């Protein structure tokens, strides 16, 4: 229409909503990520859906139900740059003198401190440890170093859980909870590389649901804590839905492996020379050697992914290994009754 660029920009700016107009809407923001900074404390990456986040504003984490005062607001350019506020649709960071990453749950909804009307964003799921493993220092004098190392790792990993544990065979250590096998391997590797701690790890186990004869139920994290058999009515174990993609020439070997692990086939489909297998498998069978064997028999070509499915009742028993007629708690594992003798013999042969 013959206008210059300055006039067009001025017209566009007038049409844009001002921060004051935006602030009329109640604050609703998504907590995208968080990490620990030695100087600022926990830095939170947020995406504002509605309203505005400003410095000095009091906010609340909906799921954690904790209130905090915003100390710093900014964005990445890609360096951290402080700004006055974060508008709707924008991604930025805030700090609020938070000392632990565990207080900031990824996927949580951030609202104003006294807002009780705003509904949280859908789809939030808290991270729950699935695989448990005992970590013990090979030298008992390193116990304090291990405790400090685990505390430092937890600063940047809210999904990692640990608590002190005493073993008659291995001494003082920690019972640790992980999101999965990869998470376990990463933590153990970091303890070795970054902190130079020589570790003894017990056999990984999963969470079992035990129904007792008196109507009570309990979650079993450690095989040593399993109640007496006469008190148990039933034991349920977690099952997963696994997706395996492999070349068709390895199909027979992989199906045999899944059947050996008490798996049940859900679906099989072909895409060219590749096969997509979907199996339901007990998580207890996966945590030992499934991934290694899968890679071995497929020459490294098979890919494996899984998601949690449901708990199912199974005929499970605790396998104890006795040395000089004394049970060694660190060697206790929970297995299916049909595989107990085979696994027990394998453990004893390795010990010998």
N, C-alpha and C positions, 0 to 999 in steps of 0.2 A: 504493500500500500504506500510505498515511498518513504517509510520511516527509516531512520538510521538505526544502527545496532544498539546505541545507548538508549534510544526511546523504547525499543523492543524489550531490552533487559529490564528497564524500569517498570514497564507494564507487567512483565512476568513476575517480578518481585512483589508487586502490589497484589497479585492474585494468590501468592503463596501464603499459607496461614502463618501467623506470627507465633512465637513461643508461648505468649500469653494465652492465645486462643487454643493452642494445643493442650496447655496445662489444665484446661477445664475438664478434660477427660481424666478418669482415675488411672493411675499407673498400673500397667500390666507388662511385665518383661520376662523373657525366657533366659534362664541361666544356662549358657551354652557350654562353658568350660571354666575351670579354675586351676590355679597353680600357686605354689608357695614362692614368695620372693623374700630374700633375707632382710631387705630393708623396708619393704612396704607391707609385709605380711601376705595374706592371701589376695591375689589379684583375680577378679571375677570378670569373665567375658560375658556380656549380656547383649541380647537383641530386644530392643524396646518394641512392643506390639502396640501399646496405647499409652498416652500420657508422656511425661518427660521425667528423666532422672537428672537431678541437680545436686551440686555440691551442698552439703549441709542438710539434705533431706533425710528423714528417718524412714527406713524401709523395713520390710518383713519378708522372710523366706517362708512361703506358704507351708511346705511339707515339714521343714525343720522347726517351724513356729518360733523363730528367733528374730529379735529386732536389732538393727544396727544403724549407726549414723554414717552416712556417706562422706568420706574424707576427700576423695579425689575422683574426678570424672575425666574421661579422655577417650581418644581413639588411636588407631594405628595408621601410620602414614609412610612406610611400615614401622617407624619408630613410635614409641609411646609419646603422645602429645596431649597435654592437658587442655580441656575445653570447659565451657560453662555448663553445658547440658548435652544430653543425648536425646534426639527427637524420635518419633515413631518411625519404624522401618530401618533405623540405623543400628549398626553394630559398634559397640564400644566397650570400654573397661571401667570398672569402679573398684575402689578399695574402701574398706570399712573397719580397719583395725581388727580383722579376724585372724586368729593365730593357727587354726587347724583347717585343712582342706575338707575334713570330714563334716564340717558344719555346712558346707556348700555342696549340695547334691545336684549333679548334672541333670537338667530337665525340670528343675524346680521353678516355680513361678514367683517372681518378685513383685510385691505390691507395697503400697504405702502402709506405714506402721499401724494406723488405726482403721484401716479399710477392712470391713467385715462383709461387704456386699459383693466384691469382685470375685467371680469364679476362677479357679486355677485353670491353666492350660491343660488340655487332655493329654493322655499318653505317658504320664510319669510312672516310672517303675524304679524302686530303690534297688541298688546293686546288692545282691546277696551272695556270700561265698558258697560255692558248690563243692569244691574239692578241699579236703583238709589234709595236712601233712605235719609231722613233728620235725622241727629243726633243732639239732643239738650240736654244740661246738665239740670237735674231736678232742680239744684240750679244754678241760673244765675251767681253767684260768681265763679263758676267752669269753666267759658267759656275759660279763658286763659289757664287753666290746660288742657282742652280738645284740644285746638289748639296745645299746645306743644306735647301732646300725639299723635295726628294724624300726626304731623310732624315727630316724631320719628318712627312711624309705616311705614311711606312712605319711610324712608331711606332704608328699606330692602324690599320694595314691590312697584315696579315700576308700577304695574297694578292698584294700588289703587289711586283714584283721589278724591280730596275734594276742595270745595270752600265755602266761607262764605255766609251765608244766614240769612235773617231776617224774622221772623214770628211774626205776630201781636199777636198770641195766646201764642207762646212758647218762644218768645224773640230771642236772638242771638244763632245761631247754624251753622251747616255746611251741605251742600248738598254733599253727597258722592256717588261715582260711583264704582261699583263692577263688577267682572267678572261673578258672579252668586250668587245664594242663599247661597251656602256653604261659599263662600268668605265673604259675608255679616255677617254670623253668627260668623265666626272666628274673624273678626275685632271687632265686638261688644263684644264678649267674652273676647278678649285680653284687651280691654279698661276697662272692669269690673275687671278682675283678676290682670292685671299688673299695672294699674294706679288707680284702686279703684274709678272710676268715675261712678256715677249713671246717666244713660241715659234715655231719652225719644226718641224712634224711630218712625218716621212716617211710614205710609203704603208704602212698596216698590213699585216702579213703573218702567216702561221700557221706552225706547225711541220710541216716535211716530213720524211718518212723516206726516206733515199736508200740503196739497195743498190748497192755498188760491185762491179766485176768480180772483185776479189781476194777476195770473200766477206765483206768488212767492211761495216758499216752505220753511218750517222751521222744525227744529227738536225740539220736545217738551220733556223736561226732567222732568219738574215739572207741575202737573195739574193746579196749580195756574196761570201759564203763558199762559194758553190756550186762543187763541183769541176769539172774539165774534162769536157766531154761524153763523150769517149772512155773515161773511167774509170767512167762511170755505167752500171749495168745496168738499174735501174728507179727511179722516183720515186713514192712514195705520198703522198696528201694526205688530210687529215681530212674526213669527211663528217658532216653533221648531219641530224637528223630534225626538220623544221620543222612547226609547227602554225599555220595561218593561218585566222582567223575573219573573215568579211566578209559584207556584204549580197550577195545573189545577182546583183544588177545589175552588179557589178564582177567577176564570176567569170571571164569570158573574158579580160579584160585581165591579171588576176593569174596565170592559167594561162600566158599568153604570156610574162609576165615570168619565171616559174619555168622555163619551157622554154628561154628565152634564157640562163639561168644554169646550164644543163646539169643541171637537176633532173629527177628521175623521180617520178611520182605513185605514192603508196602507197595512199591512201584518200580518198574524197570522200563527205561525208554532209550531209544537210540537217536544219535545226532551224527550222521556220517559214520565215521569209524569209532566214535566215542560212545560210551554207555553211561547213562545217568541212573545210578542205583539209589533208591530211598529205602532205608532200613530203620526199624525200631530196635534199639539195643539198650541193655542195662548199663548205666554210667559206670557202675562198679567194674565192669569188664574192660571198659575203655581206658581207665586211668593207669593200667599197668603197662601193657606192651602193645596195644592195638595199633597205634600210629606207626611205631617202628616196624612192625610186621607188615602193615599195609604198604609202606614205602619199599620195604625189602622185596616183597613178592611182585610188586608192580614196577620194579626198577626205577622207582622214584617218580613215575608218571601220574600216579593216582592223587587226586586232591580230595580232602576230607573236611566237611563242615557239619556242625551239629547245633541243635537247639533243644532246650529242655522241653520234655513232653508232659509226663505225669508220673505219679507214684503208683507202683503196682505191688501187690503182695507176692512174696517169693519164699521158697524154702531155703532160708539162709542160716548158716551156723558160724560160730566163731572158731577159727583155727588157731590153736595155741601151739607154740614150739617150746619144748622143755629141754633145758641143758642141765645135765646132772640131776634130773628129776625136778628141777625148779623152772616154772614158767618164766619166759623172758617177755615182759610186756611189750617191748618195742617190736617184737616179731609177730605179734598177734594181728590177724587180718580177718575180715568177714568175707566169706565166700559162699557160693551156692553148694548145697550138700553134695551134689554129684561130682563137683570138681575139688572137693576138700582134700581127698587123699593124694590126687595128682599134684596139686599145688604144694601140699605139705612135703611130699617127697622131693620136689624140685628145690624147695627152700633148704631142706636138710643136705641135699647133694652139694649145693653151693656153699653152705657153711662148712661142710667136710673138706 
